[in-house]
Amino acid sequence: MREDSKNYCYEHSRRVEFHETDLAGIVHFSNFYRYMESAEHAFMRSLGHPVHGRAAEDGVGWPRVSASCEFRKPARNDDVLRIRVSIEEIRTRSVRYSFRFYLDPGDDPIATGTVAVACVQFKDGEISAVPIPEQIRADLKSAEAAANPE
């Protein structure tokens, strides 16, 4: 199965800006991590759940516990990236996402990545892992099921 035929939960698009490129005119690798985070936040907002800020539910946050990215082809200034977000795993206190980056959705991805996030609560200056709130879990499970019909 080609990678581009895998199901996904959400697609986020963004244009590459000049300041995101290096001297060779190619997107600097570090920006792909920013793009994954932006796509994750847009996905969560699409479910009605802000990731951070005053509107974040139950005082939870989602720090990264791991992230990786593999690069296959370059992206350049003014390219429009299509970033497909998939849920790889939902655990009690964490979620692992995968990301596929496309210049043309009909082609193979130019990069792929994964990010694992932990659900944490901030209380009295302390941070501790907590179970994912039930409504967030239910919405993540619904998105996952819609993307992977049996």
N, C-alpha and C positions, 0 to 999 in steps of 0.2 A: 504494500500500500504506500503510495506517495505521501509524503508528509503533508502536502497541501490539501489532501483529501480528508485529513482528520477533522473531526467535529471540534467546534470551539464555542465558547460561551458568549464572547463579546469581541467586537472589532473596533479598534480605536485608530484614528488617522491623525497624522501630524506632518507638517512640512518641516524639512530640515532647514535650519537657519545657518547663515554664514558663520556665526561665532561658534557653532558646534563642530566645525571642520578644522582639520589640521593644515599644515603648510602644503601638503599634497592635494588639498581640496576634498579629502575624504572625512567622513564623520569619525571623530575621535572615539575610540572604543568605549571610553568611560560614559559617553552619552547614552549608550544602549541601556545601561543600568538605570539612568534617569527616565528613559522612554518606558522601560518596564514598569517603573513605579508610577508614572503618569497613567499608563494604561490600566494598571491595577486600581488606582484611585477612581478613574472614570468608570470602570466596571462596577466597583462598589457603589458609586453614586447612582449608576443605572439601576441598582437594586434598592435604592433608597437609603443607603447606609453610608454616611460620610466616614472617612477613615480617620481624620484628625480635625482638630479645631473645636470651637465651642459647641458645635452641633453633634460631635461624636457621642454615640450612645453609651450609656452605662459607664462612662469614664474609661472606656477601653481604648487601647492603642494597638498598633500592629507593627512592631519593630521587625526588621529582617534578621533571620537567624542564619540564612545562607543564600547565596546568589551566584549564578554562573551564566556565562554566555559564550557561545561559539559563533565565530564569524566566518562566513563563506564567500560573500561578495561585498564590495563597498557600496555605501550610499554616499551621495554628494549633496552639496548645497542645492536647495530648492526641490530636491526629490520629495515625493509624498510617500511616507511610510505607512503601511497598513499593518497594525500590530494586532494579532489574534491572541486572545487570552483564553486559556483553558484551565480548568481545575484538575489537577493531577490527584490530589488527595485532601480529604477533610478529616482531621483528627480531632480529638477532644479539645486541645488547646492551640491548634495550629492548622494552617492551610498551605498547601504547596501548589503554586501556579506554574504553568508553562506558557511561553511566549514564542510566537513565530512572526518574523518580520518579513514583509513582502514589499517589493517595488511594484510588481504586477502579480495579483492574486492567482493568475494562471500559471505562473512560474514557481519553481522551488523557492523556499524561503532564503533570504540572504543572510539571516542570522536566526539562532534559536537560543532561548534562555530559560532558566528556572529561578524562581524565588520562593523561599519558604518564609512565612511570617508567623509569629507567635501572637496569640491574643493575650494581652497583659492589661492589668489595672494599675492605675497610679493612685496611691492613697498615702497621705501623710508623708510625702517625700519618698516613698518606697515604690518599687515596681515589682509586680509578681505575676506569674502566668496564671490565667484563670480560664475556665471553660468558655468556649465561644457562646455568647448569648443565644438563646433558643431561636429568636426571630432571625438573627443573622444566619445561624446554622440552617434554618429552614429555607431561607432565600438562596443561600449558596447551594444547598442540595437540589432545589428546584431548577436553578440555572444549570447545574451539572447534569441533571436528568434530561432537561430539554435539549442539551447539546449532544447527549449520548442515548438516543432512544433505543430501546431494546427491540 
